[in-house]
Amino acid sequence: MIRHIPQQPAVWPPRLAIVAVACLLLGADDGRRGRGGRPQSAAGLPAAVTAAPPAQVMEVAAVDRGRRDAVVVAARRIDDLLATHWREHGVQPAPRLNDEQFVRRVYLDLAGRIPTYDEVTAFVASREAAKRAALVDRLLESPDYVSHFYNFWADILRLTERPQKTLPFEPYLYYVKDSIRTNKPYDEWVHEMLTADGRLWENPAVGFQLRDFGMPLPYVDNTVRVLLGTQIGCAQCHDHPFDHWTQKQFYELAALTSGTKMRPGPQPGQEKPPAGTRRGGAGMRDPEAAAVRRLVQEVRRETERPGAVQFVLANATKVTFADRPLALPHDYQYDDAKPLEVVSPKVLWGDVPQSAATADGRARFAAWVVAHDNRQFARTIANRMWRKVMGVGLVEPVDDFRAENPASHPALLEHLTDLVYELDFDLREFVRVLVSTAGYQRRAVAYDHAAAEPFRFPGPALRRMTAEQVWDSILTLVARNPWAVQRPTPERIAAAVSIDVAHADVATVERAFDAYLAEFGPGRYQRSLQQVCGYRGQLLMRASEMPTPLPLGHFLRQFGQSDRESIEGGRTVATIPQILAMFNGPVTHAMLQPGSVIFDEVTAHRPEEAIDVVFLSILSRRPKADERRIAREEITTAEAPAVGCGNVVWGLLNTREFLFIQ
Amino acid sequence: MANLTTCVDGVGDEPLARRRLFGRIARAAFGVTVIDGVAGRLAAAEQKAAAARGGVNLIYLMMRGAMSHLDTFDPKPGRDEQGETRAIQTKTPGVWFGEHLPQLAGLSDRVAVIRSLTAETGAHEQGTYAMRTSYAQLASIQHPSLGSWALHVAGKASRDLPGYVLVGNGNEHPGCGFLDPGVTPVPVADPALGLENIVRPAYLSETNFRRRLALAERIDRDFQRLHAGGQIAAYNQMYKDAVRLLGSVDLEAFDIAREPEPLRERYGTGQLGQGCLLARRLVEAGVRCVEVELGGWDMHRDIFDELPEKTAQLDAALATLLSDLGDRGLLDSTLVVLGTEFGRSPAINENAGRDHHPAVFSCLLAGAGIKGGVVHGASDARGHSPDRDAVTVADFNTTIAAAMRLPYAKEFHAPNGRPFKIGGGGTPIAAVLT
């Protein structure tokens, strides 16, 4: 008996023919062809994107290989706690991940993108002992890691380039990215931001305080919410009926930082000075304030250029601190104090560390937040990073710790908090431990946040990729060099913005302002990016490096990227415009262009390998037998094999398997 | 793959015929029931009739950031709190609006103003959530927005078009909450661009599009089975809806460029004006609910510099919407709501701005089921607190539900068993309902 094994369809043309046909039929050039039917270069991928990536994108702090055993031990302790938890609750853990599933997951979770064809095949083929640990270490010191964790923090810290029309925030955005790149210990990083002084481009850490420019009360609310996982915002207006924070406590806390000055002279957003204190005196005598006032008046009088005054004010914006009394609002309604009474500064719980006891209010606040006996600070970040890796916090939402909202696994949360201390607030090392647990390396399980039972972590929660992960993954299939452009440095911004306010005259301001507009004026910077990596109105660059916030209709916003106005505003909800973008949008089709990573990968292989290449490139796995049959059938019955191949690429991109992290 | 070659109507109208054919192919590929020719037309007619019988449409204008009541619909002329905004006489005797609302002042006989709304929270996100869902925001459950409730109860009016469209940022919107993902609003980022990516690239034939869809479905089968339900189900639904939408003959409803230029200008060329025009087109084409967002009302600083432009946008957009709907006979079947998360403080702060003020604020209702020329409730002399007939957010939303003839007294149960009511179990305001 002869069994027919359809190994290689006879109709497949040789490789060169595939390339030729592909260019014409699948080349996604949308009919815009030049003479002779050749695709016009204008419709093709930009050269900077198809070029080899730079030898070194950035220098990332090295991971300590010598700690690998310690990481294994730490991971095992977490696994023990999980195992007890499962036993107590009768939970069956999910199956372990195989190498293909692991490599995809860990790239998405640490590098923010799917792995390339080469990265998958090399990992699966590797016979290195502890190859998973080795991959984790490599990823944690890659530029991809910096990019991905920048996106993570950008969502939390509301990172946007113009939170105020006048303020260039690029230096702060760069600083956040750089703090991740150098792996600055979290407590140090936070302390630096809470106490920073100076102009944005001189000391970019001031961006944290400037983010709520002129709103000293919301600043305290947001800071406590993000750093201490505690919501006191309601107490800004009234005693909270279900919570124990009072309006007085809110004001006492705010009194610590209310002396933060954003520019010389009278401060935007500060309540009127309390009765009995002198008004305006300091502002009038401050020579810097006088210089600003003089220049603003001159500019206002003598130049027609819209925005020139704001340009001067951006230069005047400089964070400083001097204690200043804060009074209760005029309509304060409770018995424990009178309206307009000055409150004495006080932390919410515990004490200010001795070392800072005599420092100014802002320094006391910062010292208290990051103090090692302020366990809530470590606990909040432990829970946040656990959610980052496992998909669900032990306390949810991660910024609403309350007695009535206990952790689903208190012992584990306290253990993780201890681990944060043990690792001296090295968050990258903390993540390294979490992804090394057996608990992480299990199949994802669907999680229903409305379920009566808390999630017991039989595996990580099944998640849709974040908007940035979707974008950067598609970019992985398109761009050999996704790093054609990076965020502007503080030095570059300083060169474009900085003037000497004390000595500048109107002509100097005009000259500097024009030069600034030429580089960073509305649309200018974007246009300069378009010239480097523009493709049909899209910028083919990493999400972390893109101008922000992006317009509502952008692919990233469609997929739920935050407007960067609310804390953790990013969403992963299904909408129709996402599907339409996947169907017909320019980015999906960029990968069908000659020069795209996947196009070149397919054509570099023998035709019979094409199906494997496509599956490994997009889904990070080889096709199963029936899938291989389906794909082959498609390729051999389509009007041309290349068209069929393009259909398979498109088909895989439009699976839920692509969009969700398994 | 039945009937691909039959019943392609609209001869001479190539794109239309192609789109219909394509729609059917897509539906067939997805295993959706194929409705052809006469049967299809009958079904469509039946749906239109059903819509005419029962359905009230909703156009909800959401002013994000908290719109100042003193400077719009509840001025306090002669008081220090009024600041720089003067008051003007409306068509309704004794009723005054802020000076930047001259067109709406001329239409005051068509609208009901509620001046005694009171909210529980002065935080934007929570306030907006409460206005949209009638419930306080919780971590453990997502409540459905009003539009999703309406679709859940009354169904869609158009087969292929979505039932619910949101013009603006979809991120913070509670959407369908715990209801079926099929009643999720479709976000349109920019009304001038409409729904993007609805045209297939020229090189992609219908046949290949169909092949691609079928491929994706077959390859994804195992994954979808393994992780059935939840977010995966929501995405499956979105794929079906997207395909159905692409096959729709009514897609031009999303294209406001088809409107005459003078009308576009009357609505105003900003996000709100163009969004209202899009809303009217969509409602006309059978979309039941449209929400249009306008941000930028959070005026903590220099409020009197920022107000005139923002309020003028609102004035032109809403006034033109009301008269345009009226001209087309749609105002009897369309409820128009102007909402915001809370008000702004009567006290003007050091930066010449107004701060958050949930104690009292104003909203507006017009159209289907609403009495015109009514002012309900009042704030005190300073505009600080309700003086009489305080209206909670639940009362306001229950009034919307009542005007839309939705069963606001009925208890619905979420998947976790908890009971909920459309409108949040408030009392409808009889004084503004017809």
Interface residues (C-beta under 8 A of the other chain):
Chain A: L25 L26 G27 A28 D29 D30 G31 G214 M215 G233 C234 Q236 C237 P266 P268 G269 Q270 E271 K272 H330 E396 P397 D400 N405 A444 A446 Y447 D448 H449 A450 A451 A452 L462 R464 P551 L552 G553 R557 Q558 G560 S562 D563 S566 G569 G570 R571 T572 V573 A574 T575 I576 P577 Q578 I579 L580 A581 F583 N584 G585 H589 K624 E627 I630 A631 E634 A638 E639 V643 N647 V648 W650 G651 L652 N654 T655 R656 E657 L659 F660 Q662
Chain B: T121 G122 A123 H124 E125 A139 S140 I141 Q142 P162 G168 N169 G170 N171 E172 G175 F178 P181 T184 V186 P187 V188 A189 D190 L193 L195 E196 N197 I198 V199 R200 P201 A202 Y203 N208 F209 R211 R212 L213 L215 A216 R218 I219 D220 D222 F223 Q224 H227 G229 G230 Q231 I232 A234 Y235 N236 Q237 M238 Y239 D241 A242 L245 L246 H300 R301 A347 N349 E350 N351 H356 P358 A414 P415 N416
